[in-house]
């Protein structure tokens, strides 16, 4: 569930706007850093494998790169890194959170462990598609009222009365 909370909004905004915004990346940073600190506290349990430590450090690496690299211009590497961090990071966070928080995680079958990550990936894909096809069920007003900039392809008004 935690991974789903991390992935749905960035996937939706990627579909609706073709971009992932900084507030989403900061949420992933907060979750990853919390799991990282929890892993330090619970390190005697061996809850996080070495690859997990690297994955959890990626959001902080993104922040350091964003501080060090020039803004604007033709340097788009950081934008691709942001997308990869978001779309790959949420399933990894789901896996690591499960490993840390579910005491019997190691006894679960591989099918059940992969199923949890698969559910997160599926929700991310569905959220992306909902963002891509937002005009089918949302209006520009829905975006404006929520405090978001309406995407270029939003529907001006609903074809049926919703309220």
Contact map, one row per residue, 1 for C-alpha under 8 A:
1111100000000000000000000000000000000000000000000000000000000000000000000000000000000000000001000000000000000000000000010000000000000000000000000000000000000000000
1111110000000000000000000000000000000000000000000000000000000000000000000000000000000000000011001000000000000000000000000000000000000000000000000000000000000000000
1111111000000000000000000000000000000000000000000000000000000000000000000000000000000000011111000000000000000000000000010000000000000000000000000000000000000000000
1111111100000000000000000000000000000000000000000000000000000000000000000000000000000000010001000000000000000000000000010011000000000000000000000000000000000000000
1111111110000000000000000000000000000000000000000000000000000000000000000000000000000000000000000000000000000000000000000000000000000000000000000000000000000000000
0111111111000000000000010011000000000000000000000000000000000000000000000000000000000000010000000000000000000000000000000000000000000000000000000000000000000000000
0011111111100000000000000000000000000000000000000000000000000000000000000000000000000110010000000000000000000000000000010011000000000000000000000000000000000000000
0001111111110000000000000000000000000000000000000000000000000000000000000000000000000000000000000000000000000000000000000011001100000000000000000000000000000000000
0000111111111000000000010000000000000000000000000000000000000000000000000000000000000000000000000000000000000000000000000000001000000000000000000000000000000000000
0000011111111100000110010000000000000000000000000000000000000000000000000000000000000110000000000000000000000000000000000000000000000000000000000000000000000000000
0000001111111110000100000000000000000000000000000000000000000000000000000000000000000010000000000000000000000000000000000001101100100000000000000000000000000000000
0000000111111111000000000000000000000000000000000000000000000000000000000000000000000000000000000000000000000000000000000001001111110000000000000000000000000000000
0000000011111111111110000000000000000000000000000000000000000000000000000000000000000000000000000000000000000000000000000000000100100000000000000000000000000000000
0000000001111111111100000000000000000000000000000000000000000000000000000000000000000000000000000000000000000000000000000000000100110000000000000000000000000000000
0000000000111111111000000000000000000000000000000000000000000000000000000000000000000000000000000000000000000000000000000000001111111000000000000000000000000000000
0000000000011111110000000000000000000000000000000000000000000000000000000000000000000000000000000000000000000000000000000000000101111100000000000000001010000000000
0000000000001111111100000000000000000000000000000000000000000000000000000000000000000000000000000000000000000000000000000000000000110000000000000000001100000000000
0000000000001111111100000000000000000000000000000000000000000000000000000000000000000000000000000000000000000000000000000000000000000000000000000000000000000000000
0000000000001110111110000000000000000000000000000000000000000000000000000000000000000000000000000000000000000000000000000000000000000000000000000000000000000000000
0000000001101100111111011000000000000000000000000000000000000000000000000000000001100000000000000000000000000000000000000000000000000000000000000000000000000000000
0000000001001000001111111000000000000000000000000000000000000000000000000000000000000000000000000000000000000000000000000000000000000000000000000000000000000000000
0000000000000000000111111100000000000000000000000000000000000000000000000000000000000000000000000000000000000000000000000000000000000000000000000000000000000000000
0000000000000000000011111110000000000000000000000000000000000000000000000000000000000000000000000000000000000000000000000000000000000000000000000000000000000000000
0000010011000000000111111111000000000000000000000000000000000000000000000000000000000000000000000000000000000000000000000000000000000000000000000000000000000000000
0000000000000000000111111111100000000000000000000000000000100000000000000000000001000100000000000000000000000000000000000000000000000000000000000000000000000000000
0000000000000000000001111111110000000000000000000000000000000000000000000000000000000000000000000000000000000000000000000000000000000000000000000000000000000000000
0000010000000000000000111111111000000000000000000000000000000000000000000000000000000000000000000000000000000000000000000000000000000000000000000000000000000000000
0000010000000000000000011111111100000000000000000000000000100000000000000000000000000100110000000000000000000000000000000000000000000000000000000000000000000000000
0000000000000000000000001111111110000000000000000000000000110000000000000000000000000000000000000000000000000000000000000000000000000000000000000000000000000000000
0000000000000000000000000111111111000000000000000000000000000000000000000000000000000000000000000000000000000000000000000000000000000000000000000000000000000000000
0000000000000000000000000011111111100000000000000000000000000000000000000000000000000000000010000000000000000000000000000000000000000000000000000000000000000000000
0000000000000000000000000001111111110000000000000000000110100000000000000000000000000000000010000000000000000000000000000000000000000000000000000000000000000000000
0000000000000000000000000000111111111000000000000000000110110000000000000000000000000000000000000000000000000000000000000000000000000000000000000000000000000000000
0000000000000000000000000000011111111100000000000000000000000000000000000000000000000000000000000000000000000000000000000000000000000000000000000000000000000000000
0000000000000000000000000000001111111110000000000000000100000000000000000000000000000000000000011000000000000000000000000000000000000000000000000000000000000000000
0000000000000000000000000000000111111111000000000000100110000000000000000000000000000000000000000000000000000000000000000000000000000000000000000000000000000000000
0000000000000000000000000000000011111111100000000000000000000000000000000000000000000000000000000000000000000000000000000000000000000000000000000000000000000000000
0000000000000000000000000000000001111111110000000000000000000000000000000000000000000000000000000000000000000000000000000000000000000000000000000000000000000000000
0000000000000000000000000000000000111111111000110000000000000000000000000000000000000000000000000001000000000000000000000000000000000000000000000000000000000000000
0000000000000000000000000000000000011111111000000000000000000000000000000000000000000000000000000000000000000000000000000000000000000000000000000000000000000000000
0000000000000000000000000000000000001111111100000000000000000000000000000000000000000000000000000000000000000000000000000000000000000000000000000000000000000000000
0000000000000000000000000000000000000111111111100000000000000000000000000000000000000000000000000000000000000000000000000000000000000000000000000000000000000000000
0000000000000000000000000000000000000011111111110000000000000000000000000000000000000000000000000000000000000000000000000000000000000000000000000000000000000000000
0000000000000000000000000000000000000000111111100000000000000000000000000000000000000000000000000000000000000000000000000000000000000000000000000000000000000000000
0000000000000000000000000000000000000000011111100000000000000000000000000000000000000000000000000000000000000000000000000000000000000000000000000000000000000000000
0000000000000000000000000000000000000000011111111000000000000000000000000000000000000000000000000000000000000000000000000000000000000000000000000000000000000000000
0000000000000000000000000000000000000010011111111000000000000000000000000000000000000000000000010011000000000000000000000000000000000000000000000000000000000000000
0000000000000000000000000000000000000010001001111111100000000000000000000000000000000000000000010011000000000000000000000000000000000000000000000000000000000000000
0000000000000000000000000000000000000000000001111111100000000000000000000000000000000000000000000000000000000000000000000000000000000000000000000000000000000000000
0000000000000000000000000000000000000000000000011111110000000000000000000000000000000000000000000000000000000000000000000000000000000000000000000000000000000000000
0000000000000000000000000000000000000000000000011111111000000000000000000000000000000000000000000000000000000000000000000000000000000000000000000000000000000000000
0000000000000000000000000000000000000000000000011111111100000000000000000000000000000000000100010000000000000000000000000000000000000000000000000000000000000000000
0000000000000000000000000000000000010000000000011111111110000000000000000000000000000000000000000000000000000000000000000000000000000000000000000000000000000000000
0000000000000000000000000000000000000000000000000111111111000000000000000000000000000000000000000000000000000000000000000000000000000000000000000000000000000000000
0000000000000000000000000000000000000000000000000011111111000000000000000000000000000000100100000000000000000000000000000000000000000000000000000000000000000000000
0000000000000000000000000000000110110000000000000001111111100000000000000000000000000000000010000000000000000000000000000000000000000000000000000000000000000000000
0000000000000000000000000000000110010000000000000000111111111000000000000000000000000000000000000000000000000000000000000000000000000000000000000000000000000000000
0000000000000000000000000000000000000000000000000000011111111100000000000000000000001000000000000000000000000000000000000000000000000000000000000000000000000000000
0000000000000000000000001001100110000000000000000000000111111110000000000000000000001000000000000000000000000000000000000000000000000000000000000000000000000000000
0000000000000000000000000000100010000000000000000000000011111111000000000000000000000000000000000000000000000000000000000000000000000000000000000000000000000000000
0000000000000000000000000000000000000000000000000000000011111111100000000000000000000000000000000000000000000000000000000000000000000000000000000000000000000000000
0000000000000000000000000000000000000000000000000000000001111111110000000000010011000000000000000000000000000000000000000000000000000000000000000000000000000000000
0000000000000000000000000000000000000000000000000000000000111111111000000000000000000000000000000000000000000000000000000000000000000000000000000000000000000000000
0000000000000000000000000000000000000000000000000000000000011111111100000000000000000000000000000000000000000000000000000000000000000000000000000000000000000000000
0000000000000000000000000000000000000000000000000000000000001111111110000000010000000000000000000000000000000000000000000000000000000000000000000000000000000000000
0000000000000000000000000000000000000000000000000000000000000111111111100000010000000000000000000000000000000000000000000000000000000000000000000000000000000000000
0000000000000000000000000000000000000000000000000000000000000011111111000000000000000000000000000000000000000000000000000000000000000000000000000000000000000000000
0000000000000000000000000000000000000000000000000000000000000001111111000000000000000000000000000000000000000000000000000000000000000000000000000000000000000000000
0000000000000000000000000000000000000000000000000000000000000000111111100000000000000000000000000000000000000000000000000000000000000000000000000000000000000000000
0000000000000000000000000000000000000000000000000000000000000000011111111010000000000000000000000000000000000000000000000000000000000000000000000000000000000000000
0000000000000000000000000000000000000000000000000000000000000000010011111010000000000000000000000000000000000000000000000000000000000000000000000000000000000000000
0000000000000000000000000000000000000000000000000000000000000000000001111110000000000000000000000000000000000000000000000000000000000000000000000000000000000000000
0000000000000000000000000000000000000000000000000000000000000000000001111110000000000000000000000000000000000000000000000000000000000000000000000000000000000000000
0000000000000000000000000000000000000000000000000000000000000000000000011111000000000000000000000000000000000000000000000000000000000000000000000000000000000000000
0000000000000000000000000000000000000000000000000000000000000000000001111111110000000000000000000000000000000000000000000000000000000000000000000000000000000000000
0000000000000000000000000000000000000000000000000000000000000000000000000111111100000000000000000000000000000000000000000000000000000000000000000000000000000000000
0000000000000000000000000000000000000000000000000000000000000000000000000011111110000000000000000000000000000000000000000000000000000000000000000000000000000000000
0000000000000000000000000000000000000000000000000000000000000100110000000011111111000000000000000000000000000000000000000000000000000000000000000000000000000000000
0000000000000000000000000000000000000000000000000000000000000000000000000001111111100000000000000000000000000000000000000000000000000000000000000000000000000000000
0000000000000000000000000000000000000000000000000000000000000000000000000001111111110000000000000000000000000000000000000000000000000000000000000000000000000000000
0000000000000000000000000000000000000000000000000000000000000100000000000000111111111000000000000000000000000000000000000000000000000000000000000000000000000000000
0000000000000000000100001000000000000000000000000000000000000100000000000000011111111100000000000000000000000000000000000000000000000000000000000000000000000000000
0000000000000000000100000000000000000000000000000000000000000000000000000000001111111110000000000000000000000000000000000000000000000000000000000000000000000000000
0000000000000000000000000000000000000000000000000000000000000000000000000000000111111111100000000000000000000000000000000000000000000000000000000000000000000000000
0000000000000000000000000000000000000000000000000000000001100000000000000000000011111111100000000000000000000000000000000000000000000000000000000000000000000000000
0000001001000000000000001001000000000000000000000000000000000000000000000000000001111111110000000000000000000000000000000000000000000000000000000000000000000000000
0000001001100000000000000000000000000000000000000000000000000000000000000000000000111111111000000000000000000000000000000001000000000000000000000000000000000000000
0000000000000000000000000000000000000000000000000000000000000000000000000000000000011111111100000000000000000000000000000000000000000000000000000000000000000000000
0000000000000000000000000001000000000000000000000000001000000000000000000000000000011111111110000000000000000000000000000000000000000000000000000000000000000000000
0011011000000000000000000001000000000000000000000000000000000000000000000000000000000111111111000000000000000000000000010000000000000000000000000000000000000000000
0010000000000000000000000000000000000000000000000000000000000000000000000000000000000011111111100000000000000000000011011000000000000000000000000000000000000000000
0010000000000000000000000000000000000000000000000001001000000000000000000000000000000001111111110000000000000000000010000000000000000000000000000000000000000000000
0110000000000000000000000000001100000000000000000000000100000000000000000000000000000000111111111000000000000000000000000000000000000000000000000000000000000000000
1111000000000000000000000000000000000000000000000000000000000000000000000000000000000000011111111100000000000000000110010000000000000000000000000000000000000000000
0000000000000000000000000000000000000000000000000000000000000000000000000000000000000000001111111110000000000000100110000000000000000000000000000000000000000000000
0000000000000000000000000000000000100000000000110001000000000000000000000000000000000000000111111111000000000000000000000000000000000000000000000000000000000000000
0100000000000000000000000000000000100000000000000000000000000000000000000000000000000000000011111111110000000000000000000000000000000000000000000000000000000000000
0000000000000000000000000000000000000000000000000000000000000000000000000000000000000000000001111111110010000000000000000000000000000000000000000000000000000000000
0000000000000000000000000000000000000000000000110000000000000000000000000000000000000000000000111111111011000000000000000000000000000000000000000000000000000000000
0000000000000000000000000000000000000010000000110000000000000000000000000000000000000000000000011111111000000000000000000000000000000000000000000000000000000000000
0000000000000000000000000000000000000000000000000000000000000000000000000000000000000000000000001111111000000000000000000000000000000000000000000000000000000000000
0000000000000000000000000000000000000000000000000000000000000000000000000000000000000000000000001111111110000000000000000000000000000000000000000000000000000000000
0000000000000000000000000000000000000000000000000000000000000000000000000000000000000000000000000011111111000000000000000000000000000000000000000000000000000000000
0000000000000000000000000000000000000000000000000000000000000000000000000000000000000000000000000000011111110000000000000000000000000000000000000000000000000000000
0000000000000000000000000000000000000000000000000000000000000000000000000000000000000000000000000110011111110000100000000000000000000000000000000000000000000000000
0000000000000000000000000000000000000000000000000000000000000000000000000000000000000000000000000010001111110000000000000000000000000000000000000000000000000000000
0000000000000000000000000000000000000000000000000000000000000000000000000000000000000000000000000000000111111000000000000000000000000000000000000000000000000000000
0000000000000000000000000000000000000000000000000000000000000000000000000000000000000000000000000000000111111101100000000000000000000000000000000000000000000000000
0000000000000000000000000000000000000000000000000000000000000000000000000000000000000000000000000000000000111111100000000000000000000000000000000000000000000000000
0000000000000000000000000000000000000000000000000000000000000000000000000000000000000000000000000000000000011111110000000000000000000000000000000000000000000000000
0000000000000000000000000000000000000000000000000000000000000000000000000000000000000000000000000000000000001111111000000000000000000000000000000000000000000000000
0000000000000000000000000000000000000000000000000000000000000000000000000000000000000000000000000000000000011111111100000000000000000000000000000000000000000000000
0000000000000000000000000000000000000000000000000000000000000000000000000000000000000000000000100000000010011111111110000000000000000000000000000000000000000000000
0000000000000000000000000000000000000000000000000000000000000000000000000000000000000000000000000000000000000111111111000000000000000000000000000000000000000000000
0000000000000000000000000000000000000000000000000000000000000000000000000000000000000000000000000000000000000011111111100000000000000000000000000000000000000000000
0000000000000000000000000000000000000000000000000000000000000000000000000000000000000000000001100000000000000001111111110000000000000000000000000000000000000000000
0000000000000000000000000000000000000000000000000000000000000000000000000000000000000000001101100000000000000000111111111000000000000000000000000000000000000000000
0000000000000000000000000000000000000000000000000000000000000000000000000000000000000000001000000000000000000000011111111100000000000000000000000000000000000000000
0000000000000000000000000000000000000000000000000000000000000000000000000000000000000000000000000000000000000000001111111110000000000000000000000000000000000000000
1011001000000000000000000000000000000000000000000000000000000000000000000000000000000000011001000000000000000000000111111111000000000000000000000000000000000000000
0000000000000000000000000000000000000000000000000000000000000000000000000000000000000000001000000000000000000000000011111111100000000000000000000000000000000000000
0000000000000000000000000000000000000000000000000000000000000000000000000000000000000000000000000000000000000000000001111111110000000000000000000000000000000000000
0001001100000000000000000000000000000000000000000000000000000000000000000000000000000000000000000000000000000000000000111111111000000000000000000000000000000000000
0001001100110000000000000000000000000000000000000000000000000000000000000000000000000010000000000000000000000000000000011111111100000000000000000000000000000000000
0000000000100000000000000000000000000000000000000000000000000000000000000000000000000000000000000000000000000000000000001111111110000000000000000000000000000000000
0000000000000000000000000000000000000000000000000000000000000000000000000000000000000000000000000000000000000000000000000111111111000000000000000000000000000000000
0000000110110010000000000000000000000000000000000000000000000000000000000000000000000000000000000000000000000000000000000011111111100000000000000000000000000000000
0000000100111111000000000000000000000000000000000000000000000000000000000000000000000000000000000000000000000000000000000001111111110000000000000000000000000000000
0000000000010010000000000000000000000000000000000000000000000000000000000000000000000000000000000000000000000000000000000000111111111000000000000000000000000000000
0000000000010011000000000000000000000000000000000000000000000000000000000000000000000000000000000000000000000000000000000000011111111100000000000000000000000000000
0000000000111111100000000000000000000000000000000000000000000000000000000000000000000000000000000000000000000000000000000000001111111100000000000000000000000000000
0000000000010111100000000000000000000000000000000000000000000000000000000000000000000000000000000000000000000000000000000000000111111100000000000000000000000000000
0000000000000011000000000000000000000000000000000000000000000000000000000000000000000000000000000000000000000000000000000000000011111111100000000000000000000000000
0000000000000001000000000000000000000000000000000000000000000000000000000000000000000000000000000000000000000000000000000000000001111111111000000000000011000000000
0000000000000000000000000000000000000000000000000000000000000000000000000000000000000000000000000000000000000000000000000000000000001111111000000000000011100000000
0000000000000000000000000000000000000000000000000000000000000000000000000000000000000000000000000000000000000000000000000000000000001111110000000000000000100000000
0000000000000000000000000000000000000000000000000000000000000000000000000000000000000000000000000000000000000000000000000000000000001111111000000000000000000100000
0000000000000000000000000000000000000000000000000000000000000000000000000000000000000000000000000000000000000000000000000000000000000111111101100000000001100100000
0000000000000000000000000000000000000000000000000000000000000000000000000000000000000000000000000000000000000000000000000000000000000110111111100000000001111100000
0000000000000000000000000000000000000000000000000000000000000000000000000000000000000000000000000000000000000000000000000000000000000000011111110000011001111000000
0000000000000000000000000000000000000000000000000000000000000000000000000000000000000000000000000000000000000000000000000000000000000000001111111000010000011000000
0000000000000000000000000000000000000000000000000000000000000000000000000000000000000000000000000000000000000000000000000000000000000000011111111100000000000000000
0000000000000000000000000000000000000000000000000000000000000000000000000000000000000000000000000000000000000000000000000000000000000000011111111111110000000000000
0000000000000000000000000000000000000000000000000000000000000000000000000000000000000000000000000000000000000000000000000000000000000000000111111111110000000000000
0000000000000000000000000000000000000000000000000000000000000000000000000000000000000000000000000000000000000000000000000000000000000000000011111111000000000000000
0000000000000000000000000000000000000000000000000000000000000000000000000000000000000000000000000000000000000000000000000000000000000000000001111111000000000000000
0000000000000000000000000000000000000000000000000000000000000000000000000000000000000000000000000000000000000000000000000000000000000000000000111111100000000000000
0000000000000000000000000000000000000000000000000000000000000000000000000000000000000000000000000000000000000000000000000000000000000000000000111111110000000000000
0000000000000000000000000000000000000000000000000000000000000000000000000000000000000000000000000000000000000000000000000000000000000000000000110011111000000000000
0000000000000000000000000000000000000000000000000000000000000000000000000000000000000000000000000000000000000000000000000000000000000000000110110001111101000000000
0000000000000001100000000000000000000000000000000000000000000000000000000000000000000000000000000000000000000000000000000000000000000000000100000000111111000000000
0000000000000000100000000000000000000000000000000000000000000000000000000000000000000000000000000000000000000000000000000000000000000000000000000000011111000000000
0000000000000001000000000000000000000000000000000000000000000000000000000000000000000000000000000000000000000000000000000000000000000110000000000000001111100000000
0000000000000000000000000000000000000000000000000000000000000000000000000000000000000000000000000000000000000000000000000000000000000110011100000000011111110000000
0000000000000000000000000000000000000000000000000000000000000000000000000000000000000000000000000000000000000000000000000000000000000011011100000000000011111100000
0000000000000000000000000000000000000000000000000000000000000000000000000000000000000000000000000000000000000000000000000000000000000000001110000000000001111100000
0000000000000000000000000000000000000000000000000000000000000000000000000000000000000000000000000000000000000000000000000000000000000000001110000000000000111110000
0000000000000000000000000000000000000000000000000000000000000000000000000000000000000000000000000000000000000000000000000000000000000000111000000000000000111111110
0000000000000000000000000000000000000000000000000000000000000000000000000000000000000000000000000000000000000000000000000000000000000000000000000000000000001111100
0000000000000000000000000000000000000000000000000000000000000000000000000000000000000000000000000000000000000000000000000000000000000000000000000000000000000111110
0000000000000000000000000000000000000000000000000000000000000000000000000000000000000000000000000000000000000000000000000000000000000000000000000000000000000111111
0000000000000000000000000000000000000000000000000000000000000000000000000000000000000000000000000000000000000000000000000000000000000000000000000000000000000101111
0000000000000000000000000000000000000000000000000000000000000000000000000000000000000000000000000000000000000000000000000000000000000000000000000000000000000000111
